[in-house]
Amino acid sequence: MDELMNIHREERPWGWFETIDEGDDYKVKKLFVNPKSRFSLQYHNHREEHWTIVDGSGIITLDDDTLADYYEVVVKPGDHYYIPIKSVHRLSGGDKGLLFIEVQRGICLPDDIVRLEDDYGRVL
């Protein structure tokens, strides 16, 4: 950690993310979900995620094994969530958007996103 990372921002239809740090089995990202936007309803086969809401508000969609359905919760700064492997999830930005930090653990590759629904016509 003696070197400064060259942080690169990647734009997405729903907002953007910056990879802050990564290693063999982890990745740390800073993400912003644009106002009234959301990323795909998705899950991952090989990684878990830990989210901390930093700024703004929005809605998190999660699955519930006991209900075999999804539930939604309003999120605000300071809230944190654990997304287990294979757990269906999505985050939506509120009126001013939503900034959060994501820590991935496991195999952290982009092709581990399994999309169930997508507002932007990306491959399901």
Summary of the structure (lengths in Angstrom):
residues: 124
radius of gyration: 14.1
end to end distance: 36.8
largest distance: 46.7
contacts: 346
relative contact order: 0.30
helix: 2%
strand: 63%
